Amino acid sequence: MWRTRVAAACVICRSLAKSSCGIKRKSPLQNLHLVSRSIHHPHYPSAKFQRPPLRISLQQFSSLNRLPLHKTKLLNVKHGYQSHRNFWLARLASRLLRVRYLILGSAVGGGYTAKKTYEQWKDMMPDLEDYKWIVPDFIWELDELVDFEKLLKALPDADDLAKLMPDFDKIGESLASLKGFLSPGYNLVSEVIGASDLLLLLGSPGETAFRATDQGYDNDKQFKKVSDKEKIDQLQEELLRTQLKYQRMLERLEKENKELRKLVLQRDDKGIHQRKLKKSLIDMYSEVLDILSDYDASYNTQDHLPRVVVVGDQSAGKTSVLEMIAQARIFPRGSGEMMTRSPVKVTLSEGPHHVALFKDSSREFDLTKEEDLAALRNEIEIRMRNSVKEGCTVSTETISLSVKGPGLQRMVLVDLPGVISTVTSGMAPDTKETIFSISKAYMQNPNAIILCIQDGSVDAERSIVTDLVSQMDPQGKRTIFVLTKVDLAEKNVASPNRIQQIIEGKLFPMKALGYFAVVTGKGNSSESIESIKEYEEEFFQNSKLLKTSMLKAHQVTTKNLSLAVSDCFWKMVRESVEQQADAFKATRFNLETEWKNNYPRLRELDRNELFEKAKNEILDEVISLTQVTPKHWEEMLEKTLWERVSTHVIENIYLPAAQTANSGTFNTTVDIKLKQWTDKQLPNKAVEVAWETLQEEFSRFMTEKKGKEHDDIFDKLKQAVKEETIKRHKWNERAEDSLRVIQHNALEDRSISDKQQWDAAIHFMEETLQSRLKDTESVIEDMVGPDWKKRWLYWVGRTKEQNIRNETKNELEKLIKCNEDHPAYLANDEVTTVRKNLEARGVAVDPCLIKDTWHQIYRRYFLKSALSHCNLCRRGFYYYQRHFVDSELECNDIVLFWRIQRMLAITANTLRQQLTNTEVRRLEKNVKEVLEDFAEDNEKKVMLLTGKRVQLAEDLKKVREIQEKLEAFIEALHQEK
């Protein structure tokens, strides 16, 4: 490839040299590349046969034209030359022999020396194979991509190139004629302008190199005819035009650079070089700030890492300045109302595509598409409103946004809510104080760059933010002042010197590193960034502020502002980041020491790790429900179900049926009431009992302490999981229908198969009646008061009402003794008789009190009778098998309780199967869903996993992470430097 290029260059130079012979001008060969001019041309004649040189300015570049010419030793005589003749043959032979030996010796010694030198240089040279990755791949493939032979054939002839050259003779004559008229002072100015145009020529092909010279001489003639003041004005205009030319040239070069970087980044994204790209510096730094924003420590660890804090009065144009720096309209729009309701951290970095994404989301918004821009603005507005608590107007919660794109300056900016002077209707009363506290909290950071935004279209005396900034940074060592809406200010302000005073820092009581004037649009929210840039450039190009030198060129446009802010930001980062890393290192040491002293035998588990540990424990406890034995389930279910339905069975089924006259009526009444109970209430009650039993077992496993392994830090979380799971769990609706059929079939069966079941039914009946009798005795005791034994032993007495009830009880007991087959209800005449008997003894009693007392007295009498009947039926199984034929003993109540007992056993078995086969698995699924929801809800985790130990572990983890990321960032920063 290199030989092909050399051959091409030689052909061009040879053709130009041949076509230029005899012409008095400078050869275009001088404008060729340096390599082409230094190559030896073998087609040129040697120095031995050269003709006398022509008197032209053309210089033949070859490898022989710099050799010194030695004069021949000839004697100068009058009529020619005469050589020496004294022993010339001997002298010639001796010289030839001497030359031979010299040549042989020199050849041998030079060869040996050259070989040794070559080997030394070869050993000193590094192995370039290891550095081939530095050169891009397309350089090595250039021979395959470019056909140099076709390129040589496509080049024009020398004659065609000579026709395109300007006439240097005429140009030289015109320059010589004008040279005498140039004054010494203006000559210097012309040279400066010519040099600037020459620089422009190097950056913009197609312009002629002699335009600046002609323009300078033409201006010289014009300056001779005008006054000194007009000369100064014209010079200023000329300098402005030159500056604008430079600016346009820089913008063009930046645009080309942006496109090239975009292509390079895209090629890297596609993996062409197969190299793993490192994370950018600004992304690493932004991650540290994101961690610090979530760092909620009680150890007073201050965040002094640099960031650019954007503050200003409301509607001063803060958001517009940020959008111009980010080169996208990314923030919500509003006219005269507060739009920034919470701090927004924007991380700007370079990338192949202009995109934006949130810290906690993977969605990328394409900033080149209007629909994505609208979606991004809507998302930011939603996040702001969600972060604001009820009853407040602004929030301290930070929204983290990352913006990437080609040509963006790398920095981290924080957009704060605008400072207000008056709280309007609809705002919280403390809105003004909250905004001030947020702004001060960010500006108190001694390493924060304060970007103070001031509206240039309003009176300077109405500014609030300048006083606040001067309090936070009185020396102005980290403040950059930005005057917005300069186009409106130039129109409205009567004295332009006022704008000059602002930019020079003489009007406001604050100091700053730099002062900038920008224009961020015409006030139309639908303007694009490109149109705003064009309007800004056009305004400053025609502005009197620049023409009259009130503003300097480097103090205008958002482009210069973004460059200055980026430089200040990275300067502050380099100066302070190592100090901050040392501070976090000291904090980490303190936290580790505190943990070792307080929790020496525990691992350092942060909140997320503790949650995972608790999650595993809870799932293990749920799985342990499946290990409960069927017998345990059935015993619990049967016992709990009977406790629920026993009152209904005794009061609504057994007692009414027992009042009947014969066994047929008893059985009929029992069958009817059992059928009604099964159809309406029993299945639902059974399902409720099963669900409550499952809850009790689940709660027991969740709250049961595991001895030394129990960690009380999980108690609150387990309780919350239990409550939420119980709230979500619903029993299978079809379970009641299947259960109803099973229960109905069980209650219809009356056949007791053996004596063991008969005795079990009697035992079940006796336990039930004794429990009811005990409850009834307790109720009667409360009604009539303590008996004589308790009154004597415990020194207690009866109340007046208890005395009345006691007298009523005694009278009713006499009534029952007189008629042992008395029905369950008192007749009205019997009530009257009892009342009159009591009145005769001086006890006034109400008929309702008599009936209430009778209910309990008769209930006790009936239960005692039923228990004695149970004792008689112990020997009645033989008569039962014969259907009580030829026997006065009737045990239908035993059969009833056997039916109830069998129904309870079958129901418990059915519910146990539903529990173990279906409901426990569904409960486990609900527990997993609850845990997943809690895992995504950080506020829930913070609320449920609390305590000094959790907070200390959380702080220790974050401080370690911050320190590690800061050290990685510092290392990358040193590598870049």
Residue pairs with C-beta under 8 A, 6 or more apart in sequence:
1 142
1 143
1 148
4 148
4 149
5 148
6 39
7 152
8 148
8 151
8 152
8 155
9 32
9 33
9 35
9 36
9 39
10 39
10 41
10 43
11 152
11 155
12 32
12 36
12 155
12 158
13 29
13 32
13 36
13 37
13 39
13 41
13 61
14 41
14 43
14 44
15 157
15 158
16 27
16 28
16 29
16 158
16 161
16 162
17 27
17 29
17 44
17 58
17 60
18 158
19 158
19 159
19 162
20 27
20 29
20 58
20 162
21 54
21 56
21 58
22 54
22 56
23 56
23 58
24 56
24 57
24 169
25 56
25 57
25 58
25 165
25 168
25 169
26 57
26 58
26 168
27 58
27 59
28 161
28 165
29 37
29 61
30 37
30 59
37 61
38 61
40 62
40 63
41 61
41 62
44 60
44 62
44 64
46 64
47 64
47 65
47 67
47 69
59 65
74 81
74 83
75 81
75 82
75 83
75 84
132 140
133 273
133 275
136 273
137 272
137 273
138 145
166 210
171 210
175 213
178 217
178 220
181 220
181 221
181 224
182 190
182 217
182 220
183 220
183 224
186 220
186 223
189 216
189 235
190 216
190 217
190 219
190 220
191 216
193 212
193 215
193 216
193 219
193 238
193 242
194 212
194 213
194 216
195 212
196 212
196 242
196 245
196 246
197 207
197 211
197 212
197 215
198 209
198 212
199 246
200 207
200 245
200 246
200 249
201 207
201 208
201 209
203 249
203 252
203 253
204 249
204 252
219 234
219 238
222 234
223 231
223 234
226 234
236 547
236 549
237 547
240 541
240 546
240 547
240 553
243 553
244 541
247 537
247 553
254 407
257 407
258 406
258 407
259 406
261 350
261 352
261 406
261 407
262 352
262 353
262 406
265 350
265 351
265 352
265 406
266 352
267 273
268 275
268 277
269 352
278 972
280 349
280 350
280 410
281 410
281 969
281 972
281 973
281 976
282 347
282 348
282 349
282 410
282 411
282 412
283 347
283 349
283 402
284 965
284 968
284 969
284 972
285 305
285 412
285 573
285 969
286 345
286 347
286 349
286 400
286 402
286 412
287 965
288 305
288 962
288 965
288 966
288 969
289 305
289 307
289 345
289 412
290 345
290 359
290 400
291 958
291 961
291 962
291 965
292 303
292 305
292 962
293 345
293 398
293 400
294 958
295 301
295 303
295 955
295 958
295 962
297 951
297 954
297 955
297 958
298 951
298 955
299 587
299 590
299 591
299 955
301 584
301 587
301 955
301 959
303 445
304 445
304 446
304 447
304 576
304 580
304 583
305 445
305 447
305 576
305 577
305 580
306 412
306 445
306 447
306 448
306 449
306 569
306 572
306 573
306 576
306 577
307 345
307 412
307 413
307 414
307 442
307 445
307 448
307 449
307 569
308 411
308 412
308 413
308 414
308 448
308 449
308 451
308 565
308 569
309 413
309 414
309 416
309 439
309 442
309 443
309 445
309 448
309 449
309 450
309 451
310 318
310 321
310 322
310 413
310 414
310 415
310 416
310 451
310 453
311 318
311 416
311 419
311 439
311 442
311 443
311 450
311 451
311 452
311 453
311 465
311 468
311 469
312 318
312 418
312 419
312 452
312 453
312 454
312 455
312 465
313 418
313 419
313 420
313 453
313 454
313 455
313 462
313 463
313 464
313 465
314 338
314 417
314 418
314 419
314 420
315 336
315 418
315 455
316 418
316 453
316 454
316 455
316 465
316 484
317 453
317 455
317 484
317 485
317 520
318 340
318 415
318 416
318 418
318 453
319 331
319 339
319 340
319 415
320 484
320 520
320 521
321 451
321 453
321 482
321 484
321 518
321 520
321 558
321 561
322 331
322 346
322 413
322 415
323 329
323 330
323 331
323 520
323 529
324 518
324 520
324 529
324 532
324 533
324 558
324 562
325 348
325 409
325 413
325 558
325 561
325 562
325 565
326 346
326 348
326 403
326 405
326 408
327 354
327 367
327 405
327 407
327 408
327 529
328 354
328 356
328 367
328 373
328 403
328 405
328 529
329 373
329 377
329 525
329 528
329 529
330 356
330 367
330 373
330 376
330 377
330 380
330 401
330 403
331 339
331 340
331 344
331 377
331 380
331 415
332 339
332 377
332 378
332 380
332 381
332 384
333 339
333 377
333 525
335 525
338 393
338 394
338 417
338 418
338 420
338 427
339 381
340 384
340 415
340 416
340 417
340 418
341 384
341 385
341 387
341 388
341 393
341 394
341 395
341 417
342 383
342 384
342 387
342 388
342 394
342 395
342 396
342 397
342 398
342 399
342 417
343 396
343 397
343 398
343 399
343 414
343 415
343 416
343 417
343 438
343 442
344 380
344 398
344 399
344 401
344 414
344 415
345 398
345 399
345 400
345 401
345 412
345 413
345 414
346 401
346 402
346 403
346 412
346 413
346 414
346 415
347 400
347 401
347 402
347 403
347 412
348 403
348 404
348 408
348 409
348 410
348 411
348 412
348 413
349 402
349 403
349 404
349 408
349 410
350 404
350 405
350 406
350 407
350 408
350 410
351 404
351 405
351 406
351 408
352 406
353 366
353 404
353 405
354 366
354 367
354 368
354 403
354 404
354 405
354 406
355 364
355 365
355 366
355 367
355 403
355 404
355 405
356 364
356 365
356 367
356 376
356 401
356 402
356 403
356 404
357 363
357 364
357 365
357 401
357 402
358 379
358 383
358 399
358 400
358 401
358 402
359 400
359 401
359 402
360 400
365 372
365 373
365 375
365 376
365 379
366 372
367 373
367 376
367 403
367 405
380 399
380 401
383 399
384 395
384 399
387 395
387 397
387 399
388 394
388 395
389 395
391 428
392 428
392 430
392 431
392 434
393 427
393 428
393 431
393 434
394 417
394 431
394 434
394 435
394 438
396 434
396 438
398 414
409 562
409 563
409 565
409 566
410 566
410 570
411 565
411 566
411 569
411 570
412 569
413 451
414 442
416 435
416 438
416 439
416 442
417 435
417 438
417 439
418 435
419 435
419 436
419 439
419 464
419 465
419 468
420 431
420 432
420 435
420 464
421 432
421 464
422 432
423 429
423 431
423 432
428 434
436 468
439 468
440 468
440 472
442 448
443 450
443 468
443 469
443 472
443 473
444 472
446 478
447 478
447 572
447 575
447 576
447 580
448 478
449 478
449 479
449 480
449 565
449 568
449 569
449 572
450 469
450 472
450 473
450 478
450 479
450 480
451 480
451 482
451 565
452 465
452 466
452 469
452 479
452 480
452 481
452 482
452 510
452 512
453 465
453 482
453 484
454 460
454 463
454 465
454 466
454 481
454 482
454 483
454 484
454 502
454 508
455 484
455 485
456 483
456 484
456 485
456 486
456 488
456 489
456 499
456 502
456 517
457 485
457 488
457 489
457 492
460 498
460 502
460 507
460 508
463 508
466 508
466 509
466 510
467 509
467 510
469 479
469 510
470 508
470 509
470 510
470 511
473 479
473 510
473 511
474 511
475 511
476 505
476 510
476 511
476 512
476 513
477 513
478 513
478 568
478 572
479 510
479 511
479 512
479 513
480 512
480 513
480 514
480 515
480 516
480 561
480 564
480 565
480 568
481 502
481 505
481 508
481 510
481 512
481 514
481 515
481 516
482 516
482 517
482 518
482 561
483 489
483 499
483 502
483 503
483 515
483 516
483 517
483 518
484 518
484 519
484 520
485 519
485 520
486 499
486 517
486 518
486 519
486 539
486 543
486 545
486 556
487 519
487 522
487 539
489 499
490 496
490 499
490 543
490 544
490 545
493 499
496 544
496 545
496 548
496 550
497 550
498 507
499 517
499 545
499 550
499 551
500 545
500 550
500 551
501 507
502 508
502 515
503 515
503 516
503 517
503 550
503 551
503 555
504 515
505 511
505 512
505 515
513 568
514 555
514 564
514 568
515 555
516 555
516 556
516 560
516 561
516 564
517 545
517 551
517 555
517 556
518 536
518 556
518 557
518 558
518 561
519 532
519 535
519 536
519 539
519 540
520 532
520 536
520 558
521 527
521 532
521 535
522 535
533 558
533 559
536 557
536 558
537 557
540 546
540 551
540 556
540 557
543 551
544 550
545 551
546 553
546 556
554 560
573 973
574 973
574 977
577 966
577 969
577 970
577 973
578 970
580 966
581 963
581 966
581 967
581 970
584 959
584 962
584 963
584 966
585 963
587 959
588 956
588 959
588 960
588 963
591 952
591 955
591 956
591 959
592 956
594 952
595 604
595 952
595 953
595 956
598 948
598 949
598 952
599 949
599 952
602 949
604 953
604 956
604 957
605 613
605 953
606 950
606 953
606 954
606 956
606 957
607 941
607 942
607 945
607 950
607 953
607 954
608 941
609 953
610 713
610 714
610 945
610 950
610 953
611 717
611 934
611 935
611 941
611 945
613 714
614 714
614 717
614 718
614 945
615 931
615 935
617 714
617 718
618 702
618 718
618 721
618 927
618 931
619 924
619 927
619 928
619 931
621 701
621 702
622 698
622 701
622 920
622 923
622 924
622 927
623 924
624 701
625 694
625 697
625 698
625 701
625 920
625 923
625 924
626 916
626 920
628 697
630 912
630 916
633 693
633 908
633 911
633 912
633 915
633 916
634 905
634 908
634 909
634 912
635 908
636 693
636 696
636 697
637 689
637 690
637 693
637 907
637 908
637 911
637 912
638 904
638 905
638 907
638 908
640 689
640 692
640 693
641 685
641 686
641 689
641 904
641 907
641 908
642 904
644 685
644 688
644 689
645 682
645 685
646 768
648 677
648 681
649 900
650 768
650 772
652 673
652 677
653 670
653 673
653 674
653 677
653 896
654 670
654 893
654 896
655 824
655 862
656 669
656 673
657 666
657 669
657 670
657 673
657 896
658 666
658 862
658 866
658 893
659 823
659 824
660 666
660 669
663 884
663 890
663 892
666 892
666 893
667 892
670 892
670 896
674 747
674 899
675 744
675 747
678 740
678 743
678 744
678 747
679 740
679 744
682 740
682 743
683 736
683 737
683 739
683 740
683 743
684 736
686 739
686 743
686 907
686 911
687 731
687 735
687 736
687 739
687 911
689 911
690 731
690 911
690 914
690 915
690 919
691 729
691 731
691 919
693 911
693 915
694 915
694 919
694 920
694 923
695 726
698 722
698 725
698 726
698 923
699 722
702 718
702 719
702 721
702 722
703 715
703 718
703 719
713 945
713 947
713 949
713 950
714 945
716 944
716 945
716 946
717 934
717 944
717 945
720 934
720 940
720 944
721 927
721 930
721 931
721 934
724 930
725 923
725 926
725 927
725 930
728 926
728 929
728 930
729 919
729 922
729 923
729 926
731 919
732 914
732 918
732 919
735 914
738 910
739 907
739 910
739 911
742 906
742 907
742 910
743 903
743 906
743 907
746 899
746 902
746 903
746 906
746 907
747 899
747 900
747 903
749 899
749 902
750 895
750 899
752 758
752 761
752 877
752 880
752 895
752 898
755 877
757 898
758 876
758 877
758 880
758 894
758 898
759 874
760 898
760 901
761 894
761 895
761 897
761 898
761 901
762 870
762 873
762 874
762 894
762 897
764 897
764 898
764 900
764 901
765 866
765 870
765 893
765 894
765 897
766 867
766 870
768 897
769 863
769 866
769 867
769 870
770 867
772 859
772 863
773 860
773 863
773 864
773 867
776 856
776 859
776 860
776 863
777 860
779 856
780 809
780 856
780 857
780 860
781 787
783 802
783 805
783 809
783 853
783 856
784 798
784 802
784 805
784 806
784 809
785 797
785 798
785 799
785 802
785 803
785 805
785 806
786 794
786 796
786 797
786 798
790 796
791 797
791 798
798 806
803 843
804 843
804 844
804 845
804 849
805 849
805 853
807 838
807 841
807 843
807 845
808 834
808 838
808 843
808 845
808 849
808 850
808 853
809 853
809 857
811 834
811 837
811 838
812 834
812 850
812 853
812 854
812 857
812 858
813 857
815 822
815 830
815 834
816 822
816 857
816 858
816 861
822 858
824 858
824 862
826 834
826 850
826 851
826 854
831 847
831 850
831 851
832 847
834 845
834 850
835 845
835 847
835 850
838 844
838 845
839 845
866 893
869 893
870 893
870 894
872 889
873 889
873 891
873 894
876 884
876 887
876 889
876 891
876 894
879 885
879 887
879 889
879 891
880 891
880 894
880 895
884 890
884 891
933 940
934 940
934 941
934 944
935 941
